[in-house]
Amino acid sequence: MKKLAIPFLLLLALLVSGCNNTSTEKENNKNTNEKKSETITYESENGPIEVPANPQRVVVLSTFAGNVMALDVNLVGVDEWSKMNPRFEENLKDIEEVTDESLEKIIELEPDLIIGLSTINNVDKLKEIAPTVTYTYGKVDYLTQHLEIGKLLNKEKEAQAWIDDFKERAHVAGEDIKEKIGADTTVSVIENFDKQLYVFGDNWGRGTEILYQEMKLAMPEKVKEMALKDGYYALSVEVLPEYAGDYVIFSKNPDTDNSFQETDTYNNIPAVKNKQVFEVNAKEFYFNDPITLDLQLDFFIDNFLGN
């Protein structure tokens, strides 16, 4: 009888253990599903909208992929500009490229949140797929924009912590740079895109927010006059010297004709003669999300202070 009791007790223990494991697994699944199904109310620029409290499958149709990545939220679809960004390449290699027209592909991705600019098409159709939040570019400053995305993703504290740290780092770097080059020394940001030269104001990516808003470096008067209002200004090679600062950040497109750099007009610009033109890969420098801003800040520190 005693010999039979031991296997019986062992079997009973295994059955109880199995039931406990099953119960625990069911409870964990229940908690996970409940967490996924929870929502928060986000006060968007178009009014309140119910969004996931813990989004798992986000589609970004314009501009904000870096903001979402910086907050460690999972992406399943992004716009072509984000996809072609070398800085994002490793993180986005398995992520689908989508547009506001590729509705079927977006449906297949089963997003629980869609983010884009206010200029995207098919907003009403996108809202039928998942909660869709759009932002008007420039309606708020670039750091407030990141904070808003933090609120949308239920990660406001994380967004604010990064903002506070970034502002402090940029301020310190700006003071060091002004001490080295002089407070009145001017800096301009230019780019050659689709055979057209542009100069930028203080809120159009390419590091302009850091240089002018955070570091408060000086902008050439001609740039203030023509580029501040719209954020950018198209110009010809002939007038480029009027817009070139003592230092020039050249956001260079590798697939665009940059032969203007071989002209006498360009090579006679003082910043060029003084080797004070810092070239960057435009595809990495377009945006003003935390990942790109950290890259830009490190670049400015290395190039202004590295010598």
N, C-alpha and C positions, 0 to 999 in steps of 0.2 A: 504493500500500500504506500509506504514511504517513497519507494522508487517511482511510483506513478505520480505522486504529488509534485515532484521536482519539475518534470516536463510540463505539467499542467500549469504550475505557477509561472514558469518561464514563458509559456504561451500567453498566459493572461497578461503578464508584464509587457510583452511585445504588442499585444492588442491595444492595451491602454496607451502605450507610447505612440503607436500608430495613430490612434484617435486624437491624442494631444497634438501631434505634428500636423494632422489634417486640420484640426481646429485652428491652430496657430497660422497655418498657411491661408486658410479661408479668411481669418481675421486680417492678416496682412494684405491680402488681395482686396478685401472690403475697404480697408483704410486707404489703400492706393487709389482705388476707384473713386472713393469719396473725395480724396484730395484733388483728383483730376477734374471731378465734376463741380467743385466749388467755384464760385464766381465772385468777382468784385465789380463795383461800379466805377468806371473810369470817366472822369469829366473831360471829354474831348472838346476840341474847338467847335464841334458840331452838336454838342450836347452830351448828356450822360449815355454810356453804353456799357452793357454787361459783357465782361471779358473773363477768360479763365484766370483763376487766382494763381494757377501754376501751369502756364502754357507749356506744352510739350512739343508742338509741331508748328513752328512759326514760318510764314512766308513773308519775305520783304520784297516789295516791288520797286522800291527806289530808295537809295541813299543810306538807309539806316541799318544795314547788315552789321557794320562794325559796332554800333551801339548795342545791338542784341548779343553779339558774340562777347563783347566786353562784360556783359552781365551774366554770362554763362547760361544762356537760354538756348535751347536746341532749335536750329534752323533746318527746314526741309526744302526751301526754295528761295532763290535770290535773283536780283536783276543782273543784267549782263555787265554793267559797270563794276559791280562788286565781284563778279565771277572772274573778270579779267585783271583784277588787282593782284599783283604779285605778292603783296603783303598778306592777302587773305587766302592765297592759293592752297596752302596746306590744310587749313580748316574747312575750306569749301570744296575740296576736290571731289567729294561724293555727294555734293548738294546739287539739286536740279536748278538749271537756269530757266527762269520763267518771266513772262511779261503780263501786262494787264489784259492782253488779248488771248493768252493761252489758258483759257478757262478749263478746258478738259484736263489738261495736265495738272492744273492746280487742284481740281476735284480729286484726281488720282492720288495726290500727295496727302489728302485728308488733313488739311491744316486746322488747328483750333484757334488761330489768330492770323490776321493778315494786316500788314502795315505798309503804308505808301505815302507818297506826296499827294496833295490835294488836286494835282493836275492829272492823276491817272484816269484811265477810261474804265468803264464798266463797273463803277462802284456799287451800283444797286445789285448787279449780278454777283459780284464778289461777296456782298453781304449775305447772300443766300447760301454761300458755301461756308463762311465762318465770320465771326465778328471782325469787322474791317474798320481800322482807325487810320485816318489820313491827317497829315500836317501840312500847313502852308509854309514853304521854305522862307525863313527870315522873319516870320511872325514873332518869334521869340529868339533871343540870342542863342548861340551854339551850345553853351553850357546848360542853359535852361531847357533846351531841346533834349539833351541827354537826360536831364532830371525827369522830364515828362515821359520819356520812354521807360525810365526806371519806375515811375508810378504805374504806367501801363502794364509792365511786366511784374508788378508787385515787388519791386526791388529798389524802392526809393532810397533806403538807407545806404545800400551799396553804391548807388549812383552818386549820392551826395558825398560819400566818403572819397570817391575817386575825384570828384570836382574840387573838393577842398585841398586834396593833396596836389593835384595838377596845378591849381592856381598858385600855390606856394612855390612849387618847383619852377614854374614859368616866371614868377616875379623875381626870384633870386637870380635866375639865369639872365633875365633882362637887365637887372642892376649891374651884373658883372659885365655884360656886353657893352652897355652904355659907358661904363667906366673905362673899358678898353678902347672903344672906337670913337667915343664922344657923344654926348647927348643930342647934339644937333646933326649928327651924321645920318644921312637919309638912306632908306632901303626901299627898293621897289620889287614887285613880283610880276614876272612876265611869263607868258606861255605861248607856244606856237601850236595852234590846233586847226587842222583842216586848211592849211595854207594861209591862215590868218593869225596875226599877232594880237595878243591881248595883254593889257595891264590890269591889275586887280586892286580893289579897294580893301576894306578891312573885315569883310565878312563873306568871302567867297571861296573858302577852303584854301588849298595850296600853302597853308601855314600863315595866311594873312591874319587870322584871329590871334595867333600867338604873337606875331611880330608887332602888330599895332594895338590890339586890345589889351593883351596881358603884359607884354614887355614895354609897350608904349614907345617903340622906336619911331623915329621921324619918317614921315612920308613926303616925297617930293611934292611941291606945290601944284604942279601940273596934274599929278595923279589925284590929289585932293579935289581939284577942280572938275575932272572929267570922270573919275571912276567911283567916287564915294557913294553917289546916289544910287546907281544901278548895281554896284558891286564889281563891275568890270567895264572895260572900254576897248573897243577894237581900234587898232592903229596900224600904220604902215611902217616899213623899215626906215623910211626917210625921216620920220618924226620921232623914232624911238629914242634918240639921244635926249629929247626934251623930257621924257618920262623915266629915264634911267636914273636911279639914285646912285649915291656913292658906292653902295653895294647892291647887287642884283641877284635875286633868287630866280633862276631860270627853270621853270617847270617844263621839262623837255619831253616831248612825245617821240619815242624811238621810231614809230612808223610814219612820221610826218616829215616832209621836206624841210630841213633845217639849214638850207644853203645860205640863208641870210647871214649866218655866222661867218661866212667867208667874204662878206662885203666890206669895203673900206668904212662905210658908215658905221657898221657894227664894231669893227675893230678899233675905231678911233674914239669910242665911248670910254671915258676915264675909268669906269669900273672894269672894263675889259682890259685896258692897258695895265691897270694896277693889280690884275689878277684877283679881283674882288667880285667875280661872278661865280655863284655856287649853283651847279647844275644838279637837279634831282630828276628822278623818274616820275613823270607826270601821273602815270597810272597808279602810283603809290601815294601821291600827294593830293589827289583831288578832294578827298573828303575831310570832314572835321569831327569824326567819331573818336572815342578814346584811343583805340588802337592806332589810328593814323596820327592823332595829336601827339601821342607818345613818340612815334617815329619822327615826326617833324621837330619836336622839341629837342630830341637827342641830336638830330642833324644840325640844328642851329647852334647848339652848345659845342659840338665837335668842330664846326666850320668857323664860327666866330671866335671861339676861345681856344681852339686846338693848337694854333700856331704860336 
